[in-house]
Amino acid sequence: MSFLIGTEEKLERFYETTAEWVSEGKLKSLLSAYAKNSLRRMQMMRKARVETVVEMTLGPITGLKLAEPLAEINVTIENGRISNVEKAMLVEKTVCDLYVRASSKIMQISAETGELLREMSRESGQRVHELEQYVRSA
């Protein structure tokens, strides 16, 4: 769970920093909301970590490969050739996939934590949808 919490921390910093630089009101509002939502998600994962044995079992789960999505997120955020909206969409797609994979792996160990990660995956999918709508309306 520490790894997933760290991923959310990175997202929160990305959204907060990007929102500071964006001048367009609707996008600024979306990104600020995503930053706040990432803080909420971190709190929920910390609670799940304390209340379950997930911390001891998430890392060693075969096939989860947590480092790959984090590297992809880092490369996307640091990519100077794409817009901030494109970065956010790519990052959220990666996070959505990460949480789906983690959820299915952790469900057998902690159904509650697995469902939490599944819900967070849906939230990331919704973020992608909102950002796509923003791009279409801009």
Secondary structure per residue as TSV (DSSP state, phi and psi in degrees):
chain	resnum	aa	ss	phi	psi
A	1	M	-	360.0	-31.5
A	2	S	H	-57.7	-38.6
A	3	F	H	-64.2	-43.6
A	4	L	H	-68.5	-37.6
A	5	I	H	-62.8	-42.1
A	6	G	H	-61.4	-35.8
A	7	T	H	-64.1	-43.8
A	8	E	H	-65.0	-36.8
A	9	E	H	-61.0	-42.3
A	10	K	H	-63.3	-42.6
A	11	L	H	-62.6	-43.5
A	12	E	H	-59.9	-45.5
A	13	R	H	-63.5	-42.5
A	14	F	H	-60.2	-48.9
A	15	Y	H	-66.9	-40.8
A	16	E	H	-63.8	-48.2
A	17	T	H	-63.8	-44.6
A	18	T	H	-65.1	-40.7
A	19	A	H	-61.3	-34.3
A	20	E	H	-64.9	-31.9
A	21	W	H	-91.1	-18.8
A	22	V	-	-81.4	136.2
A	23	S	-	-100.2	-24.4
A	24	E	-	-71.3	125.4
A	25	G	H	-58.7	-46.5
A	26	K	H	-65.3	-44.7
A	27	L	H	-65.5	-42.4
A	28	K	H	-57.6	-43.6
A	29	S	H	-64.4	-44.2
A	30	L	H	-60.1	-48.7
A	31	L	H	-65.3	-39.1
A	32	S	H	-63.5	-41.2
A	33	A	H	-64.4	-39.1
A	34	Y	H	-65.1	-38.2
A	35	A	H	-62.4	-46.0
A	36	K	H	-64.0	-38.8
A	37	N	H	-65.9	-36.2
A	38	S	H	-63.8	-37.3
A	39	L	H	-61.8	-43.0
A	40	R	H	-62.5	-42.8
A	41	R	H	-63.6	-39.5
A	42	M	H	-60.9	-44.0
A	43	Q	H	-61.7	-41.7
A	44	M	H	-65.4	-40.1
A	45	M	H	-69.2	-38.1
A	46	R	H	-62.2	-41.0
A	47	K	H	-63.1	-44.8
A	48	A	H	-62.6	-38.1
A	49	R	H	-63.4	-41.9
A	50	V	H	-70.1	-37.6
A	51	E	H	-86.9	-8.5
A	52	T	S	-133.5	179.5
A	53	V	S	-95.5	16.4
A	54	V	H	-60.1	-37.9
A	55	E	H	-56.7	-37.8
A	56	M	H	-78.3	-20.5
A	57	T	H	-109.9	-19.8
A	58	L	H	-67.0	-45.9
A	59	G	T	-58.7	-49.3
A	60	P	T	-78.7	1.4
A	61	I	-	-62.7	124.3
A	62	T	T	-62.4	132.5
A	63	G	T	86.1	-1.6
A	64	L	-	-75.2	-36.7
A	65	K	-	47.6	66.6
A	66	L	-	-69.6	-28.7
A	67	A	H	-68.8	-31.8
A	68	E	H	-62.9	-49.3
A	69	P	H	-65.2	-34.6
A	70	L	H	-64.9	-40.6
A	71	A	H	-62.8	-40.6
A	72	E	H	-63.6	-41.4
A	73	I	H	-62.6	-45.8
A	74	N	H	-60.5	-45.8
A	75	V	H	-62.5	-42.1
A	76	T	H	-63.4	-48.3
A	77	I	H	-61.9	-37.2
A	78	E	H	-85.5	-5.1
A	79	N	-	-71.0	113.9
A	80	G	T	-83.7	-2.3
A	81	R	T	-95.7	-4.4
A	82	I	S	-122.4	155.5
A	83	S	-	-70.5	162.6
A	84	N	H	-62.3	-35.1
A	85	V	H	-66.3	-43.4
A	86	E	H	-62.9	-41.1
A	87	K	H	-58.2	-48.2
A	88	A	H	-60.9	-42.5
A	89	M	H	-64.0	-44.6
A	90	L	H	-64.8	-42.4
A	91	V	H	-62.6	-45.1
A	92	E	H	-66.2	-35.5
A	93	K	H	-63.2	-41.4
A	94	T	H	-65.1	-45.4
A	95	V	H	-64.5	-40.9
A	96	C	H	-57.2	-48.6
A	97	D	H	-63.7	-42.9
A	98	L	H	-58.4	-47.1
A	99	Y	H	-69.4	-33.2
A	100	V	H	-63.0	-47.9
A	101	R	H	-64.8	-44.0
A	102	A	H	-65.3	-39.1
A	103	S	H	-60.9	-47.4
A	104	S	H	-66.2	-32.4
A	105	K	H	-75.3	-36.7
A	106	I	H	-88.0	-15.5
A	107	M	T	-54.6	-37.2
A	108	Q	T	-71.3	-24.4
A	109	I	T	-89.6	-44.0
A	110	S	-	-146.0	102.3
A	111	A	H	-59.9	-38.5
A	112	E	H	-63.6	-44.8
A	113	T	H	-69.3	-39.0
A	114	G	H	-60.0	-41.5
A	115	E	H	-68.6	-37.3
A	116	L	H	-58.5	-47.7
A	117	L	H	-66.3	-35.8
A	118	R	H	-63.8	-42.7
A	119	E	H	-64.2	-40.0
A	120	M	H	-66.2	-34.0
A	121	S	H	-63.6	-42.5
A	122	R	H	-62.7	-40.3
A	123	E	H	-61.1	-42.8
A	124	S	H	-64.5	-39.4
A	125	G	H	-61.4	-38.8
A	126	Q	H	-65.9	-38.5
A	127	R	H	-60.4	-44.6
A	128	V	H	-58.1	-45.8
A	129	H	H	-60.5	-45.6
A	130	E	H	-61.5	-41.4
A	131	L	H	-68.7	-37.8
A	132	E	H	-63.4	-40.5
A	133	Q	H	-64.3	-40.3
A	134	Y	H	-58.8	-47.6
A	135	V	H	-60.6	-42.7
A	136	R	H	-65.1	-33.3
A	137	S	H	-87.0	-13.6
A	138	A	-	-77.2	360.0
